[in-house]
Amino acid sequence: MSPEIDEIDRRLLAELQRDGTLSVDQLSERVALSRNACWRRVKRLEVDGVITGRVALVDAEKLGLGLSVFILIRTSNHDPDWLQKFRAAVTGFAEITGVYRMSGDLDYVLRARVADVRAYDRLYQRLIAKVALSDVSASFVMEEIKETTVVPVELR
């Protein structure tokens, strides 16, 4: 059962997604709530698993990881042993930042951050050495038009 999220919780979540470094005092001021009520709500959202963590967002390009890659995978093997091996492989690579099981023509889409095409090729070689894949292709991002971690929480 999902937790009850009201309008105040949504405002808290929106503010925290914009700036996770806000103090309880700053946050309570922004959502027009007392400090204690604000703190209790944030703690409840954490306990309920609505807030799953707080992170610092970094500029991948400034870290030498300027190439974003979407790796498109098809496989003919869907048995539990293969899936366990696949999960272990893809979750073990720091460069792979997202893994999605898909409906439709593709079985999996992976998102990765690497320095350049040669770094992608090294990642590809390491991946296929760990798990058998039927078809792998990659699309390199030419321009990031929108990239966000913000989940839309405002009521529509």
Secondary structure as UniProt FT lines:
FT   HELIX           7..18
FT   TURN            20..21
FT   HELIX           24..30
FT   TURN            31..32
FT   HELIX           35..47
FT   TURN            48..49
FT   HELIX           61..63
FT   STRAND          67..74
FT   HELIX           80..91
FT   TURN            94..95
FT   STRAND          96..101
FT   STRAND          108..114
FT   HELIX           117..130
FT   STRAND          135..140
//
